[in-house]
Amino acid sequence: MADVIVIGGGAAGMLAAFSAAESGNRVTLLEKNEKLGKKIYITGKGRCNLTNACDFDAFLSHVTENPRFLYSALRGFSNWDICSLLESHGCPVKTERGDRVFPASNHASDVTKALERALREAGVAIRLGCEVREIRKEPEGGFQLRCRPFEGTGRKEAEVRRKKRGAGSSEEMVFQADAVIVCTGGLSYPTTGSTGDGYRFAEAFGLSCKTPCPSLVPLTVAEGDYQELQGLSLKNVAVSVTPLRAPEQVLYEEQGEMLFAHFGLSGPLILKASAILARQLAEGERFVLSIDLKPALSPEKLDERILRDFSEAKNMNIGNALGKLLPSALRPVILRRAGIGPDRKVHDITKEERHRLAKTIKAFAFTITGTRGFGEAVITKGGVEVSQINPKTMEAKAVPGLFFAGEVLDIDAFTGGFNLQLAWSTGYAAGRYV
Ligand SMILES: Cc1cc2nc3c(=O)[nH]c(=O)nc-3n(C[C@H](O)[C@H](O)[C@H](O)COP(=O)(O)OP(=O)(O)OC[C@H]3O[C@@H](n4cnc5c(N)ncnc54)[C@H](O)[C@@H]3O)c2cc1C
């Protein structure tokens, strides 16, 4: 029986600890927060979109970084496996639109409760409030972990925690283990405990990490007129993205929902675009994102539609005449972009101006200048480079006994329950082979 330590009690860590214990090891799970799965509570807007029920090939097509690396882990512990593990521990699940799977109760907390039950039954020892600071390889084999009570993210929090613990309890704690599984997550939403510690641990063992950058994150834009549109949500629009330096090269095309925020663009279409652009944006590349506000109408059909609206409102201001076609917040912005004054009378509008208007509606474009920060990013792109990790076992090839699983690795996927599944599957693989 080996002594295994799992660092991080998120999705990957809980599965790693569970499968390591099920495989007959003595397992201790160290988590710096006061509870397990702090991030899980906020997933899926508090409902936890815990996996996606699509088939294997479709699943892999939603993985944006290193899908081939994940082949074995996803086969070894699939989307069905996490559902049956949760169901057998008191958390029935249901599948919604887009094959998204949620707990039947709609409460993310039920996912964590079920996993806690599984951990207890498997005999995992859980240490909360325990922050791992350093991992050292022992000369005679195995590892030593140096930990301290977690001080929290702010000064006030640290004071409260210190008081709670009482005097004299701030000493370092030392743990010994035959093997260590690092499941410390990435850098996104750092208040949940994911502060990039795993990258530091990896680098201390000579492993390289791909520079982390925020992904599934809102985008910032150069044009100021988004500010007039704050709060406006658009449904059934089409978005396409091209590099600023190569307008003919379409990198992303998708139809759906987006919204204008106080800082730029957000919503499902934009988050998905960010997963494709994040790395290049971080490296300084710029893109043009063009919104087709009427994707169901060809340019000719749109012109016919505008003509029809105009014929019913010949003496109106053009701003008002567009009432049926565009939301009110959009009208002044679109007219300005088309170079048409909002108070012009419809009967005054030339054919050329009308065509310019249609063109602007079909290609309402913004220059993407960057992403928002890790504090608003659903996931971190980058992390421990997977070429150094055995894809079947998650063990570092150069450091026997040291394993990595979950978001700390350079793996990520689109939204839809895929990212949690990557954490469940890689965590399970690490625990199974530890
Ligand atoms: C707002 C939001 C919504 C999301 N919604 C979804 C969704 O609905 N579906 C989906 O599939 N994905 C979703 N995700 C992504 C998903 O939550 C992550 O991909 C997943 O949680 C990663 O799991 P992990 O275990 O690798 O890392 P984490 O969940 O980040 O867990 C890492 C754990 O390690 C602990 N830790 C870190 N360093 C140390 C240390 N030194 N010592 C001890 N403990 C340490 C942390 O406290 C933390 O508990 C969402 C993410 C966010 C931010």
PDBQT file of the ligand as one rigid body, heavy atoms in Angstrom, charges set to zero:
ROOT
HETATM    1  C1  LIG A 501     -17.204  30.821 -13.324  1.00  0.00    +0.000 C 
HETATM    2  C2  LIG A 501     -16.818  29.484 -13.869  1.00  0.00    +0.000 A 
HETATM    3  C3  LIG A 501     -17.802  28.648 -14.369  1.00  0.00    +0.000 A 
HETATM    4  C4  LIG A 501     -17.457  27.405 -14.906  1.00  0.00    +0.000 A 
HETATM    5  N1  LIG A 501     -18.445  26.593 -15.338  1.00  0.00    +0.000 NA
HETATM    6  C5  LIG A 501     -18.126  25.382 -15.848  1.00  0.00    +0.000 A 
HETATM    7  C6  LIG A 501     -19.148  24.464 -16.228  1.00  0.00    +0.000 A 
HETATM    8  O1  LIG A 501     -20.347  24.705 -16.018  1.00  0.00    +0.000 OA
HETATM    9  N2  LIG A 501     -18.766  23.296 -16.809  1.00  0.00    +0.000 N 
HETATM   10  C7  LIG A 501     -17.443  22.963 -16.999  1.00  0.00    +0.000 A 
HETATM   11  O2  LIG A 501     -17.158  21.896 -17.542  1.00  0.00    +0.000 OA
HETATM   12  N3  LIG A 501     -16.455  23.778 -16.575  1.00  0.00    +0.000 NA
HETATM   13  C8  LIG A 501     -16.771  24.970 -15.995  1.00  0.00    +0.000 A 
HETATM   14  N4  LIG A 501     -15.766  25.784 -15.544  1.00  0.00    +0.000 N 
HETATM   15  C9  LIG A 501     -14.366  25.305 -15.629  1.00  0.00    +0.000 C 
HETATM   16  C10 LIG A 501     -14.089  24.295 -14.511  1.00  0.00    +0.000 C 
HETATM   17  O3  LIG A 501     -14.582  24.794 -13.300  1.00  0.00    +0.000 OA
HETATM   18  C11 LIG A 501     -12.598  24.002 -14.391  1.00  0.00    +0.000 C 
HETATM   19  O4  LIG A 501     -12.106  23.602 -15.633  1.00  0.00    +0.000 OA
HETATM   20  C12 LIG A 501     -12.350  22.922 -13.341  1.00  0.00    +0.000 C 
HETATM   21  O5  LIG A 501     -12.878  23.302 -12.104  1.00  0.00    +0.000 OA
HETATM   22  C13 LIG A 501     -10.863  22.622 -13.197  1.00  0.00    +0.000 C 
HETATM   23  O6  LIG A 501     -10.717  21.702 -12.150  1.00  0.00    +0.000 OA
HETATM   24  P1  LIG A 501      -9.318  21.480 -11.409  1.00  0.00    +0.000 P 
HETATM   25  O7  LIG A 501      -9.591  20.522 -10.305  1.00  0.00    +0.000 OA
HETATM   26  O8  LIG A 501      -8.278  21.163 -12.388  1.00  0.00    +0.000 OA
HETATM   27  O9  LIG A 501      -8.943  22.906 -10.802  1.00  0.00    +0.000 OA
HETATM   28  P2  LIG A 501      -9.691  23.777  -9.709  1.00  0.00    +0.000 P 
HETATM   29  O10 LIG A 501     -11.139  23.575  -9.749  1.00  0.00    +0.000 OA
HETATM   30  O11 LIG A 501      -9.171  25.162  -9.913  1.00  0.00    +0.000 OA
HETATM   31  O12 LIG A 501      -9.184  23.204  -8.314  1.00  0.00    +0.000 OA
HETATM   32  C14 LIG A 501      -7.880  23.404  -7.842  1.00  0.00    +0.000 C 
HETATM   33  C15 LIG A 501      -7.900  23.278  -6.336  1.00  0.00    +0.000 C 
HETATM   34  O13 LIG A 501      -6.563  23.242  -5.849  1.00  0.00    +0.000 OA
HETATM   35  C16 LIG A 501      -6.463  24.011  -4.666  1.00  0.00    +0.000 C 
HETATM   36  N5  LIG A 501      -5.076  24.452  -4.512  1.00  0.00    +0.000 N 
HETATM   37  C17 LIG A 501      -4.383  25.229  -5.367  1.00  0.00    +0.000 A 
HETATM   38  N6  LIG A 501      -3.121  25.395  -4.935  1.00  0.00    +0.000 NA
HETATM   39  C18 LIG A 501      -3.026  24.694  -3.769  1.00  0.00    +0.000 A 
HETATM   40  C19 LIG A 501      -1.972  24.482  -2.841  1.00  0.00    +0.000 A 
HETATM   41  N7  LIG A 501      -0.777  25.034  -2.996  1.00  0.00    +0.000 N 
HETATM   42  N8  LIG A 501      -2.208  23.720  -1.732  1.00  0.00    +0.000 NA
HETATM   43  C20 LIG A 501      -3.446  23.160  -1.544  1.00  0.00    +0.000 A 
HETATM   44  N9  LIG A 501      -4.480  23.322  -2.383  1.00  0.00    +0.000 NA
HETATM   45  C21 LIG A 501      -4.260  24.074  -3.498  1.00  0.00    +0.000 A 
HETATM   46  C22 LIG A 501      -7.432  25.157  -4.916  1.00  0.00    +0.000 C 
HETATM   47  O14 LIG A 501      -7.833  25.782  -3.726  1.00  0.00    +0.000 OA
HETATM   48  C23 LIG A 501      -8.575  24.462  -5.656  1.00  0.00    +0.000 C 
HETATM   49  O15 LIG A 501      -9.554  23.995  -4.774  1.00  0.00    +0.000 OA
HETATM   50  C24 LIG A 501     -16.089  27.006 -14.964  1.00  0.00    +0.000 A 
HETATM   51  C25 LIG A 501     -15.112  27.845 -14.441  1.00  0.00    +0.000 A 
HETATM   52  C26 LIG A 501     -15.468  29.060 -13.883  1.00  0.00    +0.000 A 
HETATM   53  C27 LIG A 501     -14.382  29.940 -13.328  1.00  0.00    +0.000 C 
ENDROOT
TORSDOF 0
